[in-house]
Amino acid sequence: MSASTNKGLIGAALMSLAASLAHIAAILGGGDWYRFFGAGEQMARLAEAGSPRPAIMTGIIAAILAGWGLYALSGAGAIRRLPLVRTALVAITLVLVARVVMGFFRGAFPPEVGMNFIVASSLIVAVMAAAFGAGTLKAWARLSERGA
């Protein structure tokens, strides 16, 4: 299977990498960008005050999302096979599904995070979960082969 035939994992990679870049942009953009992306007033104020906490937290999320993008590309066959790619793709899909489920529980988010952010981000994450899940299922047989 070529990478171009696994549109699910290619789409998952592009979404993950775009989300990673958006998080990096928030770090660089400061408080107004944290507000725009819905991170909450507390994160925005900490960023404006020069606290490293928002940048560290957001940087970790950006790195995780970039890693997920690489695993999706690996699963699609677009880059070399990464360690435990099949297991990682299943785990990523499950984490994304759990995040979607969290969107149904207002108490799972800090009080300053608005409903618009919760709904919009949950919809985006649902699309990512579907792409990871469908792409992983499509690649499953190839990923099950030793040395593939």
C-alpha positions as a Markdown table, in Angstrom:
| # | Residue | x | y | z |
|---|---|---|---|---|
| 1 | Met | 0.0 | 0.0 | 0.0 |
| 2 | Ser | 1.4 | 3.4 | -0.9 |
| 3 | Ala | 1.0 | 6.4 | 1.3 |
| 4 | Ser | -1.3 | 8.1 | -1.2 |
| 5 | Thr | -3.9 | 5.3 | -0.8 |
| 6 | Asn | -4.3 | 5.7 | 2.9 |
| 7 | Lys | -6.1 | 9.0 | 2.9 |
| 8 | Gly | -7.1 | 8.5 | 6.5 |
| 9 | Leu | -3.6 | 8.4 | 8.0 |
| 10 | Ile | -2.3 | 11.1 | 5.6 |
| 11 | Gly | -5.2 | 13.4 | 6.7 |
| 12 | Ala | -4.6 | 12.5 | 10.3 |
| 13 | Ala | -0.9 | 13.4 | 9.9 |
| 14 | Leu | -1.8 | 16.8 | 8.3 |
| 15 | Met | -4.3 | 17.6 | 11.0 |
| 16 | Ser | -1.9 | 16.7 | 13.7 |
| 17 | Leu | 1.0 | 18.7 | 12.2 |
| 18 | Ala | -1.3 | 21.7 | 11.6 |
| 19 | Ala | -2.5 | 21.5 | 15.3 |
| 20 | Ser | 1.1 | 21.3 | 16.4 |
| 21 | Leu | 1.9 | 24.4 | 14.4 |
| 22 | Ala | -1.1 | 26.2 | 15.8 |
| 23 | His | 0.2 | 25.5 | 19.3 |
| 24 | Ile | 3.6 | 26.8 | 18.4 |
| 25 | Ala | 1.9 | 29.9 | 17.0 |
| 26 | Ala | 0.1 | 30.4 | 20.3 |
| 27 | Ile | 3.4 | 30.3 | 22.1 |
| 28 | Leu | 4.9 | 32.9 | 19.7 |
| 29 | Gly | 1.8 | 35.0 | 19.6 |
| 30 | Gly | 1.4 | 35.4 | 23.4 |
| 31 | Gly | -1.6 | 36.2 | 25.4 |
| 32 | Asp | -3.9 | 37.3 | 22.6 |
| 33 | Trp | -3.2 | 34.1 | 20.7 |
| 34 | Tyr | -3.9 | 32.0 | 23.8 |
| 35 | Arg | -7.3 | 33.8 | 24.1 |
| 36 | Phe | -8.0 | 33.4 | 20.4 |
| 37 | Phe | -7.4 | 29.6 | 20.6 |
| 38 | Gly | -9.5 | 29.3 | 23.7 |
| 39 | Ala | -6.9 | 28.4 | 26.3 |
| 40 | Gly | -8.5 | 30.6 | 28.9 |
| 41 | Glu | -7.8 | 33.9 | 30.5 |
| 42 | Gln | -5.4 | 32.4 | 33.1 |
| 43 | Met | -3.1 | 31.0 | 30.5 |
| 44 | Ala | -3.2 | 34.3 | 28.5 |
| 45 | Arg | -2.4 | 36.3 | 31.6 |
| 46 | Leu | 0.5 | 34.0 | 32.6 |
| 47 | Ala | 1.9 | 34.3 | 29.1 |
| 48 | Glu | 1.6 | 38.1 | 29.2 |
| 49 | Ala | 3.3 | 38.1 | 32.6 |
| 50 | Gly | 6.3 | 36.2 | 31.2 |
| 51 | Ser | 5.6 | 33.0 | 33.0 |
| 52 | Pro | 7.2 | 30.0 | 31.3 |
| 53 | Arg | 4.3 | 27.7 | 32.3 |
| 54 | Pro | 2.0 | 28.4 | 29.2 |
| 55 | Ala | 4.9 | 27.9 | 26.8 |
| 56 | Ile | 6.1 | 24.7 | 28.5 |
| 57 | Met | 2.6 | 23.2 | 28.6 |
| 58 | Thr | 1.8 | 24.3 | 25.0 |
| 59 | Gly | 5.2 | 23.1 | 23.8 |
| 60 | Ile | 4.6 | 19.7 | 25.2 |
| 61 | Ile | 1.2 | 19.5 | 23.5 |
| 62 | Ala | 2.8 | 20.7 | 20.2 |
| 63 | Ala | 5.5 | 18.0 | 20.5 |
| 64 | Ile | 3.0 | 15.3 | 21.1 |
| 65 | Leu | 0.9 | 16.4 | 18.2 |
| 66 | Ala | 3.9 | 16.4 | 15.9 |
| 67 | Gly | 4.8 | 12.9 | 17.1 |
| 68 | Trp | 1.3 | 11.8 | 16.3 |
| 69 | Gly | 1.7 | 13.2 | 12.8 |
| 70 | Leu | 4.9 | 11.3 | 12.3 |
| 71 | Tyr | 3.3 | 8.1 | 13.5 |
| 72 | Ala | 0.4 | 8.7 | 11.1 |
| 73 | Leu | 2.9 | 9.2 | 8.2 |
| 74 | Ser | 4.7 | 6.1 | 9.2 |
| 75 | Gly | 1.5 | 4.1 | 9.3 |
| 76 | Ala | 0.6 | 5.4 | 5.9 |
| 77 | Gly | 4.0 | 4.3 | 4.6 |
| 78 | Ala | 5.1 | 7.8 | 3.7 |
| 79 | Ile | 8.1 | 7.7 | 6.0 |
| 80 | Arg | 10.1 | 4.8 | 7.5 |
| 81 | Arg | 8.4 | 2.5 | 9.9 |
| 82 | Leu | 8.6 | 3.9 | 13.5 |
| 83 | Pro | 8.8 | 1.6 | 16.5 |
| 84 | Leu | 5.5 | 0.2 | 17.7 |
| 85 | Val | 3.6 | 2.0 | 15.0 |
| 86 | Arg | 0.5 | -0.2 | 15.1 |
| 87 | Thr | 0.3 | 0.1 | 18.9 |
| 88 | Ala | 0.9 | 3.8 | 18.8 |
| 89 | Leu | -1.8 | 4.4 | 16.2 |
| 90 | Val | -4.3 | 2.5 | 18.3 |
| 91 | Ala | -3.3 | 4.4 | 21.4 |
| 92 | Ile | -3.5 | 7.8 | 19.6 |
| 93 | Thr | -7.0 | 6.9 | 18.3 |
| 94 | Leu | -8.1 | 5.9 | 21.8 |
| 95 | Val | -6.7 | 9.1 | 23.4 |
| 96 | Leu | -8.5 | 11.2 | 20.8 |
| 97 | Val | -11.8 | 9.3 | 21.4 |
| 98 | Ala | -11.4 | 9.9 | 25.1 |
| 99 | Arg | -10.9 | 13.6 | 24.5 |
| 100 | Val | -14.1 | 13.7 | 22.4 |
| 101 | Val | -16.0 | 12.1 | 25.2 |
| 102 | Met | -14.6 | 14.7 | 27.6 |
| 103 | Gly | -16.3 | 17.3 | 25.5 |
| 104 | Phe | -19.6 | 16.1 | 26.8 |
| 105 | Phe | -18.6 | 16.9 | 30.4 |
| 106 | Arg | -18.2 | 20.6 | 31.2 |
| 107 | Gly | -16.5 | 19.8 | 34.4 |
| 108 | Ala | -13.6 | 18.1 | 32.6 |
| 109 | Phe | -12.3 | 21.6 | 31.6 |
| 110 | Pro | -11.2 | 24.5 | 33.6 |
| 111 | Pro | -14.0 | 27.0 | 34.3 |
| 112 | Glu | -12.4 | 29.8 | 32.2 |
| 113 | Val | -12.5 | 27.6 | 29.1 |
| 114 | Gly | -15.6 | 28.6 | 27.1 |
| 115 | Met | -18.2 | 26.3 | 25.6 |
| 116 | Asn | -17.3 | 27.5 | 22.1 |
| 117 | Phe | -13.8 | 26.2 | 22.5 |
| 118 | Ile | -15.1 | 22.9 | 24.0 |
| 119 | Val | -17.5 | 22.3 | 21.2 |
| 120 | Ala | -15.2 | 23.4 | 18.3 |
| 121 | Ser | -12.2 | 21.5 | 19.6 |
| 122 | Ser | -14.3 | 18.4 | 20.3 |
| 123 | Leu | -15.5 | 18.4 | 16.7 |
| 124 | Ile | -12.0 | 18.8 | 15.3 |
| 125 | Val | -10.7 | 16.0 | 17.6 |
| 126 | Ala | -13.6 | 13.8 | 16.5 |
| 127 | Val | -12.5 | 14.2 | 12.9 |
| 128 | Met | -8.9 | 13.5 | 13.8 |
| 129 | Ala | -10.1 | 10.4 | 15.8 |
| 130 | Ala | -12.0 | 9.2 | 12.8 |
| 131 | Ala | -9.1 | 9.7 | 10.4 |
| 132 | Phe | -6.6 | 7.9 | 12.7 |
| 133 | Gly | -9.1 | 5.1 | 13.3 |
| 134 | Ala | -10.1 | 4.6 | 9.7 |
| 135 | Gly | -6.5 | 4.9 | 8.5 |
| 136 | Thr | -5.2 | 2.5 | 11.1 |
| 137 | Leu | -7.9 | -0.1 | 10.1 |
| 138 | Lys | -7.0 | 0.3 | 6.5 |
| 139 | Ala | -3.3 | -0.2 | 7.2 |
| 140 | Trp | -3.8 | -3.0 | 9.8 |
| 141 | Ala | -2.8 | -6.0 | 7.6 |
| 142 | Arg | 0.3 | -4.3 | 6.3 |
| 143 | Leu | 1.3 | -3.0 | 9.8 |
| 144 | Ser | 0.9 | -6.6 | 11.1 |
| 145 | Glu | 3.6 | -7.9 | 8.9 |
| 146 | Arg | 7.0 | -8.3 | 10.4 |
| 147 | Gly | 9.5 | -5.9 | 9.0 |
| 148 | Ala | 6.8 | -4.2 | 6.9 |
